[in-house]
Amino acid sequence: MQIILLISTIVLGLLVLFLSFLVVGTLRALGLQSWRLEQLEATTPRRIGRDGLSVGAKALDFRLPSATGGDRALSDFAGSRVLLVFTQSGCGPCRDIIPELNRVSDHGNLRVLVVNNGALEETQAWTVHAGARFPVLVQEHFSQSKRYQVFATPFAFLIDAQGIIVSKGIAGSRQHLGYVLAGAGRWAKPRHVESQVNEPKESHRPETPSSQEMSHV
C-alpha cells in the first residue's frame, strides 16, 4: 500500500512539474507575441519607412553632442557590439528603462549608446536625474530618428561588431529589451542592405514627426 502511495505521489509530482513547464512556456510565448503586436501597432507606417531600418542593414554612422561634453560618433564603437537606443525627453518608458540599460552596460558584453531627442540642457538634466552610466547623445528635431526610420520610443537596435543591425524592436520594459537582445527582433524580413544605406535626397527630406506620430510605448 505504501509503495502504491509513493508511486502515486511521484507520478503526481512529475505531472505537476510538466504542467508548470508547459504554463511557463506558454506565458513566454504569449509575452513574445504580445511584444510583436505592440511593435506592429506602434511602428505601422502611415508612409513608407516608418518601421526602423531593416535587420541586415548597415547601421548609419553619425556624430552628435554628448550630454557629458564633446562629441561622440557611432563609429567610435567600431569592432564592438552596440545596443543603440532612441529615446525622447518626457517619455516615461524611456526614463524607466534606464536602470535596465545600466545593467546591460555594466555587464560588459556590449556597449550601450542612447540617442535622446531634446535640447542639450534638457538632455543633460534627464541623464543626471535618470542616473545613466552610458553615453547619451543629443539629437534635435529627430535628425537621426528620421535616418533610422524610428517613430516610436524607446526603440533599440542591436548592432554586431561589423556594424550590421541584427535585431531591433521596442524596448519599453526589461522583457521587451530582453527580446531585442535575444535576437527576437530578427523576425522582421530583412530587406536589401543597399536600399537602407542611401541617404535621403535633399529634395525629399522626411517631415518632422508630429506628437501623434511619435508613439511612446
N, C-alpha and C positions, 0 to 999 in steps of 0.2 A: 504493500500500500504506500509506504514511504517512497519507494522507488518511482512509482507511478506519479506521485505528487511532485517529486523532484523533477522528473522528466517534463511534466506539465508546466512547472514553473519556468524551466529553461526554455521550452518552446514559446511560452508566453512572452518571456523576456526578449527572445530573438525577434518575435513578431513586432513587439513594441519598438525595438531598435530599428527594424526595417521600415516601419511606418514613419519613424522620426526622420530617417534619412530621406524618405520619399517626400515628406512635408517640407523639409529644408530645401531640397532640390526644386520642388515646385515653387516655393516662395522666391528663390533666387531667380528662377526663370521668369516669374511674373514681374519681379523687380526690374530685370533687364528689359523685358518687353515694355513695361511702363516708361522706362527711361527713353527707349527708342520712340515711343509715341509722343512723349513730351518734346523730344528733339524735333520730330517732324512737325509738330504743332508750332513750335517757336521759330523754326527756320524755313517753313514752307514759303518759297519765294513768291512775292507778288510780281516780281520781274525776274528775269534770268540772272543768276549769280547772287543768290541770297542765302545759300546753304553752306558757305565756307569752302575754301579751296579743297579739292578732292584728295583723298588718300592716294598716294603715289605721286603727287605733285611736289615739285621742288619748293621748299619754303622760301619766300621772298625776303631778301635782306632789307634792313632799314637801320637808321641811326637816329636816336631820339634823346632828348634831355633826360637825365636820371633824377629821381626825386632826392638823391643824396649829393647831387652836384656832378657836373661834367656831362659827357655824352656816352652812351653805350650803343653797340650795334649787335644785331643777332649774329653776325659773322665773328664777333668776339668769342663766341662759344663753339666755333668750328671744331669738329672732332669729338664733341660731347653730345650725348642725348639731351634734348631740351624739352621741357614742358612749357609751352608758350600759352599764356592765359590772357585773354582780353577781358578787361573789367571796365566799370564806369563808376565815377563818384556818385554817391547817392543810391547805389544798387545794394540792397540788403544782402542778398545771397553772395554778392562779390565780397562783402565785408566778412560774412560768416564763414567763407571757405578759406580765409587767410590762415587760421591755425592748422588746417589740413595741408595747405601748401607749405607751411613751415615744416611740418613733419616730413613731407616728401623731400624738401630741400635738405633738411638735416640728415636724412638717411644717406645721402651722398651718391645714389645710383644715377641720378640725372640732375641737370641744372634746371631751376625754375626761373622763368622770366615773365614778368607781368607787364602788360601794356595797358595803362589806365587812361581813359578818356576824361579830360578835365583840365582846368588851369593848373599851372605848375605849383602855385602856393596851395591850392586846394588838394592836389595830389600829395604834396609833402605832408600836409596835416593828416590826410587819410592814411598814409603809410605809417606815420608815427603812432597814430591812435590805434591802428589795427595790429601793430607790432610785427610788421613784415620783416622777415630775415632773409630776404632775397631781393634782387634788383627789381625796382619798379620804375618803368619808363613812362614818359608823359606824351600822349598824343592829344591834339586838339582837332576838333571838327571831324573826328572819326577818320583821320587821314589814312592810318594803317588798317583800320577795320574795313574800309572800302576796298583796299588792295587784297585783303584776306577774305573778303566777302562775308564778313561776320556781322550779323544784325541781331544777335542775342548775347546777353552777358549773364554770368561768366561763361565763356566758351574757351575750350582748351584744344590745342594741337600738340600731339606727341610727335616729335621730330627726331629721327635717328641721327647717328654720327655722321652720315653722309649728307645731311640736310634735307632728307625726304620725309614728308608727312606720312606717318604710318598708322595714325589713329586720330580721331577727333570727336568732339561732342560737347554737349552742355555739361558743366561741372559745378552745379549748384549745391552739391552735397558730397559728403565723403563717399557715399555709394556711387554717385554719378562719376566722380573723379576716378574711382576705382575701375569703372567700366572703361574709361579712356585709357588708363594706364595698363589695363589687362589686354588692350587691343580690341575691345568690343566695337570700337568706332571704325573698325575695318569693314563693317558690314555694308557701308555705302560703296556702290560700284565705282571703282576708280575710273577717271577719265584720262585722256592722253595728257602727259605732263606738258607737252608743248603748248597746249591750249591754256595752261594755267600760268605760265611764267611770263607771258607777254604783258607788258604794262598797258593800262588803258590809254587810248589816244587822247591828246589834249582836247580835241574837238568833241569828244564824247565822254566827258567827265561824269562819274556817278554822282547822283544827287546826295546831299546830306540827308541821312535818315531822319524822319520825324520821330517824336516821342512815342507815337503809336507803333512805328515800325521797329524801334529798338526794344525788343522784348526783354524783360527781366524774368529770369526763371524763378 
